[in-house]
Amino acid sequence: MLDRINGMYFHEERISRCQNYLDALVDAECRKLMVNWYFAAVGSLGLSKETAWVAVSILDRYISSGNGMSPEACRHGQTFQLSAVTSFYMTVKIREPSVLGIKQLVQMGRGLYTENDVIAMELDILSALEWRVYLSTATPMEYVRHYLQLLPELVDVADIILDIAERHMVKAASDIFFSSCKSSLVGLACLAGALDCIIVLSTSDKVALWNQLSVTLDWDFTSNGFEQVAQKLLKHKTSNCESWRPSLASSVLAGDQCSRKRIAGSGRERSELLLRQMRTMVTSSARRLEIGGITT
């Protein structure tokens, strides 16, 4: 397991870090609209939330690269939307067994772009990132799962930890700061937040487990930028834990019911739902970008 984690670290070092490209034109709210749609899309299509995280990573690294058409994406709303939707399309092809057809994607775009536009943008993203797209697919949750395997004492509460850690990951995706961080550090922060919410463990138990993980990984958690990442992600951790604890059982039941509905629903119904969400996102984003002064 340690060899696998070290291999992930090795590939992580080869990935160019995202720079904060947000300004008065494409600001945090514009980006958040796209991120919210990513998570709505994976929910509608029954895909992994980690697919949305990877799409965010590809989008942020592309636009902050300064290569190809990425500078235009910061000036023109339609190009920004096209790069966002294409990043999602690419990620589904990389990570998911289900296929999101390019024709379906164009339909979602409400006629804003053609198949050729999507193909050209995909090639531009690949070129801008020097074809290092697949290297960006290690998510914070992959690290969380690997770290948990180094802590067999937590096997009985592993599912709860994973659920809470995933919520932290979704929260992190909305803030471009975390796109500039290594996924391994974000994963550690997600794990720290999840452990803090486990009420069956005493404080001394949590400290002992954290020290054990530090020794096993040969990491000093007071360095390597971890403290900054954890503090920013977990600044509201107490209220978050309190809101999750009473609803855990009901969340599991609700999730099971939603899963049954998704399974029972036809592929056409899911596609139509996603189409409506996409159109809403495009309309909201276009209005937001127009307010910000971007040409769409």
Buried (B, 14 or more C-beta within 10 A) or exposed (E): EEEEBEEBBEBBEEBBEBBEBBEEBBBEBBBBBBBBBBBBBBBBBBBBBBBBBBBBBBBBBBBBBEBBBBBBBBBBBBBBBBBBBBBBBBBBEBBBEEEBEBEBBBBBBBEBBEEEBBEBBBEBBBBBBEEEBEBBBBBBBBBBBBBBBBBEEBEEBBEBBBBBBBBBBBBBBBBBBBBBBBBBBBBBBBBBBBBBBBEEBEEEBBEEBBEEBBEBBEBEBEEBEBEEBBEBBBEEBEEBBEEBBEEEEEEEEEEEEEEEEBEEBEEEEBBEBBBEBBBEBBEBBBEBBEEBEBEB
